[in-house]
Amino acid sequence: MATDYDSPRKTDEDMNEDSLQELQARRVDKGTGTIDVDPDEVAEGMELPGADLSGEELAVRVLPRQADEFTCSRCFLVHHRSQLAEERRGQLVCKECA
């Protein structure tokens, strides 16, 4: 974008007035930016705690633990061997739990 160096510069007062006007315009615009949400669509994506999900099918393929992975004895998550922090009395602990 080209700059016209011959044009008069704005003073601090002009800058403050411009920004005040911009802020007022933004405040007016915020009220008109509401989103129309269908309550049925929102309810479909939400799962209730304790809901019966026995009829649901698993859509993710689950793999057994690989040879280079371990199960943390504290958080019970499967991690890669590079995340192993220590082994206490035969129990493996990941770096996040250590």
Buried (B, 14 or more C-beta within 10 A) or exposed (E): EEEEEEEEEEEEEEEEEEEEEEEEEEEEEEEEEEEEEEEEEEEEEEEEEEEEEEEEEEEEEEEEEEEEBBEBBEEEEBBEEEBBBEEEEEEBBBEEBE
